[in-house]
Amino acid sequence: MAESTEMEGQGNTNATGSHNPRSRKLRSLVWNDFTKERKADGSFVAICNHCKKQLTASSRSGTTHLKNHLGTCTSSKRMKRKKLVVRRLVLKSSDAKNDGAPGLEHPQFDQELSRQDLARMIVLHGYPFSIVHHVGFRTFVRNLQPQFKLASCDMVKADCMKVYENARLRLQELLDKLLCRVTLMVDMWRSSEGLEYVCLTCHYVDDEWKLKKKILNFVPMEAPLTGEEISKTIVEKLHEWNIGKKLASIVLDNCSTSDVVTGELLKSLRPKGFLLLNGDLFRVHSCAHILNLVVQESLELAGEVTSKVRDSVQFVKSSQERATRFQKAAKQVGAPQKPLILDAPTSWVSTYSMLETACQYQDAFSRLAEWDTEFTDCLSSKEWSNAKAVAECLEVLYHAIEKFSATRVPTANLYFNDICGIHLLMKTWCMSPHPVVASMAVQMLEKFEQYWDLTRIIMAIASILDPRYKMKSIEYYFKLIYNDPYESKARIDTIRNNFINLYNEYAIQSANSSKNQAYLCYVGNASGYTSSESGNGGESKTSYRITLSDTRRGLDQYLQETSSSQPSKSDLDMYMEEAVHPSKEGLDDNFNILAWWKFNAAKYPILSIMARDILAIPMSIVPLDSEARTLNQYLSSMDPMTVQGIICAQDWLKDEIEAVGPVDGLALVSAAAGLEGDDECMIPANGDEFSPLSK
């Protein structure tokens, strides 16, 4: 970069005028704080708007030196502080006017409101109730507001539970008004004291077409748990929240008795007639869960090669002397300077990381074997080739799970194409020249297809509801996956028929809903017209007041029924006949399917209702292992009802905090797993980390 020179404003500038507005546009934001002027000799200078210093502004000098100047310009900092203070005053004044509170000139202290704020802070940040006894906190509060009377630990706990109760009532009201279905996710947790918990989380798309999820309950249960007890608890909570009729699907990937729970729930819910396709779409497996199960079991067939790599890594890490010798060998052969990773055999992701890193040190391990006679576990060239082949297969699956969990808006339509691609790759790996890969792939494919048969329909329906693909993805991939043209056609037809049947269910429900809405009937009598409003309960209210708009009720329907003898096309027919929505190559992640359906809801009234329910199904949740689902000592020491109150209230208050600004510094932070971006944990005041709260 060309050298930049800073010149004092008191010197002779010889400036002849401001920057020509017709010249090249100044795009950097730094020019908001500088004025570009041209000197008599034709050179350009940038004049700081705050301190009036002049800096070079030639085309070669860039803008870095200008940004650096703003970092040290005292006049600029002073101006920004002044603007910030003014902004805060304006916001406070606006809030005071909107809330009908006293103005800034006559501030009033509210003890009860401050106690509520303290309780909300403790809930959101996971602070201990005993914070009110901490000397530093008490001193801070006393200096900040001497009038505030700190409550006892028990009173603070009661205030926090009031926060929970109030938030629960608001959520109950929200769910009562919700017009769409919800999907329930069930997770099993335990405390360090051995107490079991069932965590119920509902996923849905709200009226603004935003994907939402809420922890409904964190229910304590005595171990050992049975599938019957879990299903009974789920049914009870569905009844308490009044969402039994709104249940679309359930995810039980973190439940060891999932098959029993599913069977018991279907026995209870299926006779009521509210389930989609009579329960055929009820049980859902997340994509990450399927891949985890498939890979972990099949990786045992590659145990010989992974064990030798593990032993080699352990040898290097067994002493500082060997680690130093290995680093020297790595430097000589030009290996990358990356730390070796020792895996946890029960986690295939860590095994992949170990293989991927170790393979980059193949030459370094060989050199170490030449130097150290005690290193007898060095892999042969053939074994290294097998290790690399296994790592390449695992890499595909690892990045797939990483992609699934990194999606900001994980709607159910995003996974069908990638899962079909993985299906194709598994069939290819079965013919690998490496026997260890081929045998591993055969078992992976067999296990994969078992789960694929259970999840294929719901994933395919979600893909059809993606206007970029509709039936095209299904037709394309099924013809590649199933070599027999008759089998591929039969499977495509099965998906199409299931989609049509599901649409017909929604069409019938939509028609019944229209009929059950309040209607007006006009009865002639001596005094004029009587309007009678009838609802679902059969009650009626009679009123003699009608408006002009009331007389038009039913006109649109009458026009539709009598204007043409030809039946109109359904929105399903129109959707399928129209061309797919054009997608930009490489920019699929930028397509907002919820925004598309929100915009086209009037055009496809029935399909949009269906899309709202199906797209909310969580297909990308990465299940946590049993250790990650263990509450630490802080939460375990609380009574079970308080645990539920704190965990649920923190989750429910999160949306309110995010509406104000970022959640940085709150108790809601990313979990260490690094795969599921939506997992969260609680951080207490002493910095110890709670177990992540699976959302």
N, C-alpha and C positions, 0 to 999 in steps of 0.2 A: 504494500500500500504506500502511496506517496506520502511523504512527510508533511504533517500539518503544522502550521505556525499560528500561535495565538498573539494577537496584537491588541494593545491597549486602546480603549476608546478615546483617550485624550489626544492621540496622535492625529496627524493629517490623513484623513481617509481618502480624499480626492474622489469621493463618490459622486457619480453624475446622475444617478437615478435608480429607481427600483427595478427589480427583475421584470423583464418583458413578459407580459401575460401570454403572448402568442408563442413563446418558446416552449420547450419541453416541460410537461406538467411535473411539478414536484410531488412525488407520490408518498414519500416518507412522512410519517406523523411528526417527526422531529421539526419539520418546517412550521408547525403550529406555534413554536417558540422562537423561531428565527425569521428574519427578513433578508431575502437575498437581493443584493444590490451590485451594480456594475461600476467599477472604478474607471477613471479617465484613461488608464493604460489598457483597458479592455478586460482586465481580470475581474473575478467575482469574489465578493466577500459575503459572509453570513453574519448578520448583526443580531446578537441576543436581545430579545424583546424585554428582558428583565434587567440585565446589568449593562447593556449596550456595548459589551465587548465585541470585537470583530475577529472572525476566524475565516480561514480560507474556505472557499466554496467552489473550487474548480471541479470539473466533471470527474477528475481522477482522484480527488481527495476523499470521496465517499461521505458518509454521514456519521461514522463511528465516533470521530473526535467531537462532533456536535452533541451526540448523546452523552459522551463522557463529561462534557462541559456542564450539561444540565444536572449531572450528578453532584457537581461541586458548587454550582451557582447558588449562593445564599439567597439572592433576590428571588430566584425561581422557587426555592423551597418555601420561603416566606409567603409567596403568593398562593402556592398550593395549599399550605396550612390554612390560610385565610379563607380560601374557597371551601375547604372541607368544613371549617367551623360554620360558615354561612349555610352550607348545605344541611348540616345537622340541625341548625336552628330552624330552617325552613321545614324540615321533616317533622321536628317536634311540634312546631306551631301548627302544621297541617294536621298531625295526629290529634292534637288537643282540640282543634275545631271540629274534626270529624267525630270525635268521641264525646263531645260536649264537656270535656274536662277543663279545668281552670287553665288560663294561659300561663306563659312562662313567667310573667311578672308576679304571679301569686301562686307559686307551686305548693301543692299540698301533699303530705305524706300519707300513704294508705297502708296500715299495718297488715290488713288481711290480704291485700293485693300482693304485697311484698312476700308474705308467707307462701302464697301460691307460686310466685316466681321462683322462690327458693326450692320448693318441692319439684317444680318442673325441671329446674336445673339439675337437681340430684338424680331425677329419673333419666334425663337425656344423657348425662355424662357418666352415669353409673357410680356416682360418688357414694360413699358409705353414709348412713344416717348419722353416724357419730361425727361427721364433719362440723356439726354445730358446737362440738366441744373442743375442736382444735384451736389452740391458742392463736395461731396465725390468722385463721379465718375469722375468729371473734374480734381480733384487733382490726382487721381489714373492714369488717362490717361496722364496728363502732366508729371508726374514722370516716367511713363513707356516709353513714346515716345514724347518728347517735340515738334517734328516736326509735329505731327498729329494735324490738325485743326478741332475741333469739329464743326459739321454743326448745323444749327438751327433745331428746332423741326419739322418744316414743311418739311425741306429737308430730315431729317431722315425718316419721313413718306413716302416721295416720293421714297427714296431708298428702303424702305420695299416693296412698291408696285412694284418696279422694280424686286425685288427678286421674288415676286408672278408671274409677267408676264413671267420672264425667266423660272421659274419652270413650268408654265402652258404650255409653248411652248414645253418643254422637255416631259411633260406628253402627250401632243397631239401627238407628234412624236411616243412615245411609244405605244399609243393606236392605231395609224394608222398601225403600224407594227404587232400588236397583231393578231395572227392567230386563237385564240379561242374566245368563247363567254364570255359575262360578265353577272353578275346578279346585278340588281340595287336595292339598299335599300333606302327607302324614310322615312325621319324623319321630324317631324314638331317641330319647335322651335319658341320661342317668346322672345322679349326683354322686359325689365322692363318698356319701354315706350309704349308697346302694339303693336309693329311692329312684324309681323309674318315672319318667315323664312322657306324655304323648303331646307332641306339638302339632297343632292343626293350623295350616296356612291356606287362605283362599286367594285364588288368582282370578282376575276379571278385567274387563275393559270398561272404563267408566263412561258416563254420558258425554264426556269430551273426547272420547276415543283415545284415552291414555291407558296404557297397561299398568295395572295396579296389583299389589299383593298385600295382604294384611294377616298378621298372626291373630287368629281368633282365640285360641286357648293354649295354655301350657299346663296340661292336666297332670297332677301327681297320681301315680298308681303304684300299688304294691307289687313287688317282684315275687315269683316269676310271672310274667304276663302270658296270657293265652290269646289266641286270635279272637275267640268269642268275647273276651272282656274288652279288647280293643275296639271291636266292631260295635259293641253295645255302647261304649263311651262315645264313639263317633256319631252314632244315631242320636244319642241324647243331645250332643252339642249342635247337631244339625237342627234339631227341634228347638233348642233354646234360641238359636239365631234366626230361626224361621227361614232357612234356606234349603230345606229338603227338596222342595219342588224346583229349585233353581240349580240343583247339582247336575253338572254336565259329565265330569270325569273325576277320577281319583288317582293320585300318584302315591305308591306305597314302596318306593325303591329302598327306603331306609328302615323297612319293617321286616324282620326275619320271618314273621308268620303272615306274610302278605297274601298268600293263596287262601289261607283260612279266612282272613279278614275280608277279602274280596267276595268269597262265597257267602259268608254270613250277611254282608251288606246287600248283596243281590237278593238274597232271600227276603230281606226286610223291605227293600225299596222297589224291587221289580213289580210286585203285585199292585203298587200304587199307580203305576202307569206313567210316571213322570220321566223315566230315563230315556235317553236318545237311543233310537233303534232297539228298544226293549233291553237296553243294557249292553249291546254289542260294542259300544264305544266307551264303556264305563272304566275299564282298567287301562291305564296308560303307563308305559315305561319311558323314562327319559333316554335320549340318545346316549348321553354320557354313561348312564348306568349300564346300558346294553354293551357298549364297548368295553367298559371296565370288567364286566363279568366274562365276556368273550376272551379278552386278552389275558387276564390274570390266570385263568385255568389253563389256557393253551400254552402259556409261556413255560409251564413245567416241562414240556417236551424239549425245550431248549436249555434245560437245567445244566447239562454238562458244560456247554460253552459259557453260560453265564456264571457258573461256579468258578471256572478257571479264571475268568476276568476278575471276579470278586476277590479271589485269592491273591491275584497279582496286585490289585489295588491295596489290599490289606497288608501285603508284604511291604510295600513302599511306605505306608502310613504307620507301620509298627514301631519305627524309631526315627528320631530326627536325623541321625546319620544316614539312614537309607533314603530319607526324603531329600537330603542335600545331594547325595550321589545321583539320585534320579533326576533332580533338577539340572545337574551338570550334564547328564546324558541327553536330556531333552534339549538343552541349549546347543549341544554339539550337532545333533541331527536336525536342528531347526524346527523342532516341534513347537506348537503354540504354547504360550505361557498362560495356561489355564489350570485351576486346581482340579485334582482328581476327585471323583465323587464315589463314595461308598454307598451302595443302595441299601434299602430296607426290603428284604426279599418278598414281603407281603404287599409291596407297592410296585406295580409294573412301571409306573411313571418314573420312579427313582431308578429302577433297573435300566430303563431306556437311557436316562441321563448318564448313568455309569458307563454303559456300553458306548454311547455316542462320544463321550469324552475320552475313554480309554483307547478307542480305535484311532484317535488322532495321535496317540503316543505309541503306536505299534513299534516304530523304529527305536524309540527311547527305551521301551521294555526289552527289546532285543539287545541293545547296547548294555543295559544294566545286567542282563544275564551273562554277558561276556566278562563283566567286571566283578560280579558277586556270585561266587559258587554256591551260596546258600539259596539263591533264587532259582528254584527248580520248577516253578509253576508257569514259566513263560510259555505262551501259546505258540503253536506252529503256524506257518503261513496259511495252511488250510483252515485252522481253527480261527485265525484272525479273519479270514474271508467269511466264515460262517457267522462270526460275531457281527461283522459289518452288515451282512445280509439281514440278520435278525433286527439290527438297529434301524435299518432302512424301512422295514415293515412297521416297526413300532413308531417311527418318526411320523408316518402318515397318520396313524391313529392318534398320536399325541397332539399333532397340530390340528386335527379335526376337533378334538375335545377343547383345545385351547380356543379355537375359533367359535365353537358353540357357546362357551362360557363368557367370551369377551364381547358378545353382541350386546349393544346398549339397550335395544328394544327386542327381547327374544320372543318374537311371535312364532307360532307353531309352523308357519309356512317356510321357514328358513332352512330346514334340515333334510327334506326329502331328497334333493339332488345330491347332497354330499353323502348321505347314507347309501343311496343307490350306487354312487361312485365307489364307496368302500366295499360294497357287495361285489362289484365287478373286480376290484383289485384282489379281494380274497380268492376269487375263482382263478385269477391269474397266478397268485402265489402258490396255489396248489400244484402248478406245473413248474415250480422253481427248480433250477439245476442243483440247488442246495437241499439235500434231503431233510435237514433240520427245519428249514423254512417250509418245505412242502408238507411235512407231517404236522407241523404247527398250524399251517393254514387250513388243512383238512378239518382239524378239530375246531378251529375258529369258525369256519364256514358252517359247520353243522350246528354249533351253538348259536351262531348269529341268526340262522334261518328260523330257529325255534322262537326267538324273541321277535324277529321280523314279522312272522305270521301274526303275532299278537298286536303289533303296533302299526303294521303296514297301512291298514285302512284309514286310521285317523291321520297319519302323516300324509297320505295321498289326498285325502279330502282337504286338508289344509293347503296342499300344493295347488289343488284345483282352484281354491279361493284366492290364489295369487294371480292377479290379472296379467302378469308377465308370462305365465306358463299355462294356466288352465289345464287341459288334458294333455298338452304336448309333452311335458316332462315324463308323465306316466307312460305314454305311448313310446317315447324314445328309449327310456331305460328298461322297461319291461321286455322290449324286443331284443335288447342286448343281454339281459340277465337270463331270460328263459329262451334257450336255443330253439325249442320246439315251437313253431309258429302257432299251433293250436293251443298250447299251454299259455303262451304270452297273450293271445287274444282272449282266452277265457279269464285270465287274471285282470286284464284291462276292462273287460265287460263287468267283472265283479265289482271293481272299484266304481265304475260309472253307475251301475245299478244301486250300489250303496249310497252314492252321492244323491241320486235322484230320489231314493226312498227317504233319505234324511231331509231333503228339500221339501218333499210332500208333507212330512210331519210338521215342518215349520209353516207351510202354507195352510194346513188345517188349523194349527194353533193360532195363526194370524187371523184367519176367518172367524174362529170362535171368539177371539179377543174383540174383534170389531162388533160382533153381535152382542157381546156382554157389556159393551159400553153403554153409558146412560143415553137414553133416547127420549125424544119428545113425541107425544101423540096429542092430537087436538080433538076435543070433544065439543060438539055444538050444544049449547044450552041457552036458557033464556037470557042469561047475563053475558054471554059471549063465549070465549074459548078458555079451556082449562089445560094447563100443561102438567104432565105427570112424568117425573124422572124416576126411572127404575134402575136399580143396581143389581149386583150379583146376589145380594142377600134377599131380594124380593121385596124390600121395603120401598115405599113410594112416598114422595112428598108432593103435595098439590100446591100449585101457585097460579095466580091469575095474572102474573107479570111475565110477558114474553117480549123479546126484542126482535128487531127486523132480521138479524142474522139467524135467529131461531127458525124462521120460516123457510130458510134455505137448506136446513139440514136434510140430508138424504138426496138433494138434487143431483149431486155429482154421481152418486151411485145409480140413481134412476137413469141419468143420461147414459152411463156406461152400459146399463142393462138393456136399454131400449133403442140406442142409436144404431146398432149394427147387429145383424144376425150371426156374423162371423165371430168366433171366440178370439179374444185378443191374445197376443203372445205373452207368456209368462216372463218374468224377469230372468228366469233361468235360461229360457230359449234365447232371449236377447243377449245375455252374457256370453253364452257359448258360441253364438253366431258371430259376434263381433270379433275383430282381430285382437290378438294379444297386445297388451300394453307394451310399447317399445321400451327396451331396457338398454342402457349404455354399458358397453363392455367394460368390465373391471370396476363398475360403479354400482353393483347390485346392492351393496350395503347402504347406499344413500337413498334407496327407494323406501319411502314410508308407506307401508301398506295400510296402516290404520288411518292415515290422513287420506289415502285414496278412497277407502270405503266410507269415511265420513263425508267426503265430497260427493260420492256417488250413491249415498244412502237413499235419496229420493228416487233415483233412477232404478235401483234394485232394492225395493223395500224389504222383501222377504230374504233375499240372499244376504243383505247387509246384517240382518239380525243373526242369521246363521254364522256369518263371518265373525261377528263380534264374540260369539260364544266359542267357536273353534279356535280362533287365533290366540285366545287367552290361555290355552292349555300349555303348561310349562314343559317343553320337550328338551330343554337344555340344562336342567338342574344337575350339577355335579354332586353326587352323594358324598357325604362326609363319612370317614371311617368311625369306628366305635370310640376311639380315643378322642377324636375331635368333637364327638357328641357327648362329652362328659363335662358337667359343670365343675368349675373349680371350687376351691374351699370357700370363697366369699359368698357365692350364690348358694352353695350347698349348706351353708350355716344358717340360711334364712328358713323360716317356715314356708311350706309349699305354696300357700296362697299368696304370700308376699312375693315369692319368686315369679309366679304367674303375673301378678300385678305389675312388677317392675319390667319384666320382659315384654309384655303386651303393650303397656303404656309407652315405653320407649319406641316401639315400632309404630304405634298409632300417631305419636307426636312428631315423627320424623317428617311427614309431609308438610306440617305447619312450619317447621324450621326451614325446610328446603325452599318453601315459598318465599321466605325472607331473604335467604342467601345460601351460600355453600355451607356444607355440614362439617367443614374442617374444624378439628378440635373437639368434636362431639364424641360421644361414646360409640357412634356408628362409624367404624373404620373397617377397611378391607381385611378379610381374614388372611392368614399366612399361607393358605393352601395355594393361592396364586392361579387357580383354575376357575373357580366360580366367583365372578366379580360381585355377586349379590350377597355372598356370605358376609356376616358382620359379627363383630365381637364387642364386648363391653370393656372399657378401661376404667378401673377404679382410681381413686385419688392417689393411691400410693404407686400407681404405674403398673401393677400386676395385671396380667391379661386374663380376662374371663374367656370361657370357651365361646367359640363363634355361635351366633344365633342364626341358624339356617332359616332363610326367608323363603 
